[in-house]
Amino acid sequence: MKVALLQSTTEPDRTVAMAAHLCYSPSSIGELSERMAHDEVVRLIGLLRRLGHLSPFEHAHFVVGIEGLSRVASHQLVRSRIASYSQQSQRYIDQRGFEYVTPPSVRRDEKLNDMYERHMDSSRELYRELRDRGVSREDARFVLPGAASSNIVMSKNARAWLEWFELRTCTRSQWEIRILANRIMRLLRDAAPALFEASGPPCVTQGLCREGKMSCGRIDRMSVERLPFKTPRITGKRGEQ
Ligand SMILES: Cc1cc2nc3c(=O)[nH]c(=O)nc-3n(C[C@H](O)[C@H](O)[C@H](O)COP(=O)(O)OP(=O)(O)OC[C@H]3O[C@@H](n4cnc5c(N)ncnc54)[C@H](O)[C@@H]3O)c2cc1C
């Protein structure tokens, strides 16, 4: 899988801090565009986060390109409605040579991996057969597997990305979309350190888990292992929040 940040708001941290500054001071629009010190940018973003006043985060926008994601994962991806998507079409693009994703659980077993590859080859053959016999791309694609890989451009504002990271970097999330979420999160942290410093699953960012009985039960370990910032507040016993 390849993931790249294609485009973003210019100076995303500063853009959000500017909006916050307007909320909490009598500044005019002209004064807002004056250069704000980096410490002040970080302070204002931290203040918004503490207050739960996250609407200014919506002023920063990030466009991400994703290559080689399975249709299984892309189906989960597009359930997130506060986002925009452009996905390569199996209707317009011939899929005779489609590529596919192999789950690690299959890849590590040679026999299973062979069976899996044979299944992919036979899907390809059937697709070819249908196309050669005049079936349209839009109908032939019905035989493509969920493993078939896809390319997508996806964009969200910073608030929506943070909420998505909460859901999809959690260990309860499916492995492929979790890998994707972690990779995007790293890219956005580089692009906007203040906005995404406190991003990740709730166990890491808030010291709590909402998964109840389905919790992975590793809340204390997760918090320590994955935290790139201040120590979180740990509440309750493992997996019982
Ligand atoms: C671990 C895990 C397991 C899952 N398992 C399943 C499953 O078994 N079956 C299944 O169908 N899905 C499943 N999902 C998908 C999940 O139910 C959501 O559809 C998906 O995560 C998108 O979340 P969302 O609706 O919060 O995001 P978005 O659609 O991006 O919405 C963001 C927020 O906007 C608000 N919002 C958006 N639209 C509306 C609306 N129409 N009305 C009111 N508020 C709205 C809500 O506050 C929402 O949280 C799973 C997700 C995860 C992370």
The ligand as a Tripos MOL2 file, in Angstrom:
@<TRIPOS>MOLECULE
LIG
   53    58     1     0     0
SMALL
NO_CHARGES

@<TRIPOS>ATOM
      1 C1        -14.0640   -1.3790   14.9660 C.3       1 LIG1
      2 C2        -15.2050   -1.0390   14.0580 C.ar      1 LIG1
      3 C3        -16.1630   -1.9940   13.7830 C.ar      1 LIG1
      4 C4        -17.2510   -1.6980   12.9420 C.ar      1 LIG1
      5 N1        -18.1730   -2.6520   12.6790 N.ar      1 LIG1
      6 C5        -19.2420   -2.3770   11.8900 C.ar      1 LIG1
      7 C6        -20.2530   -3.3560   11.6250 C.ar      1 LIG1
      8 O1        -20.1960   -4.4750   12.1150 O.2       1 LIG1
      9 N2        -21.2770   -3.0230   10.7920 N.ar      1 LIG1
     10 C7        -21.3880   -1.7580   10.2350 C.ar      1 LIG1
     11 O2        -22.3580   -1.5020    9.5160 O.2       1 LIG1
     12 N3        -20.4510   -0.8270   10.4710 N.ar      1 LIG1
     13 C8        -19.3920   -1.0820   11.2790 C.ar      1 LIG1
     14 N4        -18.4440   -0.1240   11.5010 N.ar      1 LIG1
     15 C9        -18.5900    1.1880   10.8310 C.3       1 LIG1
     16 C10       -19.1900    2.2180   11.8110 C.3       1 LIG1
     17 O3        -20.4570    1.7960   12.2410 O.3       1 LIG1
     18 C11       -19.3380    3.5820   11.1240 C.3       1 LIG1
     19 O4        -20.2390    3.4910   10.0550 O.3       1 LIG1
     20 C12       -18.0300    4.1030   10.5850 C.3       1 LIG1
     21 O5        -16.9900    3.9180   11.5090 O.3       1 LIG1
     22 C13       -18.1780    5.6060   10.3000 C.3       1 LIG1
     23 O6        -18.2580    6.2730   11.5330 O.3       1 LIG1
     24 P1        -19.0960    7.5980   11.7260 P.3       1 LIG1
     25 O7        -20.5290    7.4060   11.3160 O.co2     1 LIG1
     26 O8        -18.8650    8.0620   13.1380 O.co2     1 LIG1
     27 O9        -18.3120    8.5970   10.7240 O.3       1 LIG1
     28 P2        -18.8880    9.7060    9.7470 P.3       1 LIG1
     29 O10       -19.8770    9.1430    8.8180 O.co2     1 LIG1
     30 O11       -17.6760   10.3610    9.1560 O.co2     1 LIG1
     31 O12       -19.6090   10.6860   10.6960 O.3       1 LIG1
     32 C14       -18.8750   11.4510   11.6570 C.3       1 LIG1
     33 C15       -19.8360   11.9410   12.7100 C.3       1 LIG1
     34 O13       -20.7940   12.8290   12.0750 O.3       1 LIG1
     35 C16       -22.0710   12.6290   12.6660 C.3       1 LIG1
     36 N5        -23.0050   12.1700   11.6240 N.ar      1 LIG1
     37 C17       -22.6930   11.8150   10.3270 C.ar      1 LIG1
     38 N6        -23.8030   11.4910    9.6530 N.ar      1 LIG1
     39 C18       -24.8270   11.6160   10.5320 C.ar      1 LIG1
     40 C19       -26.2260   11.4050   10.4390 C.ar      1 LIG1
     41 N7        -26.8210   10.9870    9.3190 N.pl3     1 LIG1
     42 N8        -26.9830   11.6370   11.5180 N.ar      1 LIG1
     43 C20       -26.4410   12.0700   12.6790 C.ar      1 LIG1
     44 N9        -25.1190   12.2670   12.8580 N.ar      1 LIG1
     45 C21       -24.3190   12.0510   11.7870 C.ar      1 LIG1
     46 C22       -21.9020   11.5890   13.7800 C.3       1 LIG1
     47 O14       -21.6370   12.2810   14.9830 O.3       1 LIG1
     48 C23       -20.6740   10.8250   13.3520 C.3       1 LIG1
     49 O15       -19.9680   10.2030   14.4200 O.3       1 LIG1
     50 C24       -17.3700   -0.4020   12.3430 C.ar      1 LIG1
     51 C25       -16.3860    0.5580   12.6270 C.ar      1 LIG1
     52 C26       -15.3070    0.2530   13.4700 C.ar      1 LIG1
     53 C27       -14.2790    1.3250   13.7290 C.3       1 LIG1
@<TRIPOS>BOND
     1     1     2 1
     2     2     3 ar
     3     2    52 ar
     4     3     4 ar
     5     4     5 ar
     6     4    50 ar
     7     5     6 ar
     8     6     7 ar
     9     6    13 1
    10     7     8 2
    11     7     9 ar
    12     9    10 ar
    13    10    11 2
    14    10    12 ar
    15    12    13 ar
    16    13    14 ar
    17    14    15 1
    18    14    50 ar
    19    15    16 1
    20    16    17 1
    21    16    18 1
    22    18    19 1
    23    18    20 1
    24    20    21 1
    25    20    22 1
    26    22    23 1
    27    23    24 1
    28    24    25 2
    29    24    26 1
    30    24    27 1
    31    27    28 1
    32    28    29 2
    33    28    30 1
    34    28    31 1
    35    31    32 1
    36    32    33 1
    37    33    34 1
    38    33    48 1
    39    34    35 1
    40    35    36 1
    41    35    46 1
    42    36    37 ar
    43    36    45 ar
    44    37    38 ar
    45    38    39 ar
    46    39    40 ar
    47    39    45 ar
    48    40    41 1
    49    40    42 ar
    50    42    43 ar
    51    43    44 ar
    52    44    45 ar
    53    46    47 1
    54    46    48 1
    55    48    49 1
    56    50    51 ar
    57    51    52 ar
    58    52    53 1
@<TRIPOS>SUBSTRUCTURE
     1 LIG1         1 GROUP 0 **** ****
